[in-house]
Amino acid sequence: MPNLDQETYSIHFARFAAKLEKHLLTHGVSCSEADVIIEDSSTIFFDKLNKPKKAFLKLFKKQDPMSLFIESAGEALQKRIPEAQKTFGSYRAIEDCLK
């Protein structure tokens, strides 16, 4: 992936992560736990983005940064706070906090 694209995704990730952190804190997640969730979601986000299997497809279709972030954040939340998936950790709730 060209550096410009990687930088663009990094900027999107940072913007989304700030909104997710605020969302998590609003729902009673401790600051340290929110940091760990965001760190985990970062790993998942960039792993999915750089997956070699999809490199050929990426030439033709860019991944939507928001959808990729929501999926990654959802996975990280599921790992740390499984019960959150029914409320503030659902795909829809994360999507709403990013808008």
Buried (B, 14 or more C-beta within 10 A) or exposed (E): EEEEEEEBBBEBBEBBBEBBBEBBEEBEBEEEBBBBBBEBBBEBBBEBBEEEEEEEEBEEEEBEBBEBBBBBBBBBBBEBBEEBBEEBBBEEBBBEBBE
